[in-house]
Amino acid sequence: MKQVALILTMGVLSLAAAPPNESDAAANTKVKCGYVIQLANAAAGRTTPKADDGKPALIRAVDKRLDGCPVLMMADGKLKAPPAFNDGPARQSPAH
């Protein structure tokens, strides 16, 4: 019985001491930046634009940072998170 309790305790301690995953850190940063953008838009009295509404958007400033988060400023003054990109190798795709 003592061995089972010892094994369970060691298992819990090893899980608690595990280093955080990089994907968890990236997800936390994405959530934090989304919240920062929402707060900035709310403080300015604007709504946050949809992530992808399919319409072309006119961007006023391309390289803008707010509390360390990259943001895009639309022509109407709304702030929007930049689209995600894949840093993998380029690939060919057929024209549509």
N, C-alpha and C positions, 0 to 999 in steps of 0.2 A: 504494500500500500504506500509506503514511504517512497519507493522508487517511482511509482506512477506520479505522485505529487511532485517529486523532484523533476521528472521529465517534463511534465506540464509547465512547471515554473520556468524551466530553462527555455522551453519553446516560446512562452510569452515574452520573456526577457530578450530573446534573440529577435523577435518580431519588432519589439519596441526600439531596439538599437539599430535597426536596419536603416541605411542611408536613404534619403528621399530619391525617388525616381526623377529623371530629367523631364519626363512627360508630365509628371505632377507639377513640377515647377513651371513648365510652359503653360499648363492649364490654369494655374493660379495667376500667372502674369496676364493671361488673356482675360480672365474674369476681372482682375483688378483694373486693367485698362478699360474694359467695357464699362465698369462702374465709374471710373474717372470721366469718361466721355459723357455718360448719362448726367453726372453731376454738373459738368460744364455746360451742357445744353440746357439743363433745367435752370441753372443760375442765369443764363442769358435769356430765358423765357422761350426757348425753342424746343421742339420735339426732336428726338433722335431719329434720323432716317432709317428706313428698313435696310437690312444687310444687303439684300440683292433684290431690287424691285424690277430689274430687267431694262430700265430706262438708262440712257447715257446720262452722265452727271458732269457738270462743269465744276472743276476744282480750282479754287483760288490759290491755295498754297500747298505745295507738294510735300516739303520737308518741314513739318511742324511737330513739336513734342510738347506734351502736357504732362507734368509730373513724371517724366521719363518714359511716357507711352507715346508711340507714334500715332498721329492722327492726320486725317485729311480734312481740310476746310473746304466746304462746298461754297459755291458762288453766293448762296443766300445766307451764309454765315454759320450754317449747321456744321457740327463736327461729326466725323464718321471714322470708324476703324478702317485701316487699310485692308485690302483683300489679302488672304493668305497666299503664300507662294511656296512652291516646292523647289528646294535647292538641289534637286537631283539632276541627272544628265538630261540634256535636251533630247527630244525625240521628234521624229517626223510624223506629221498627221496629214491626211489627205484634205484637199480643199473641199468645202461643202457648197 
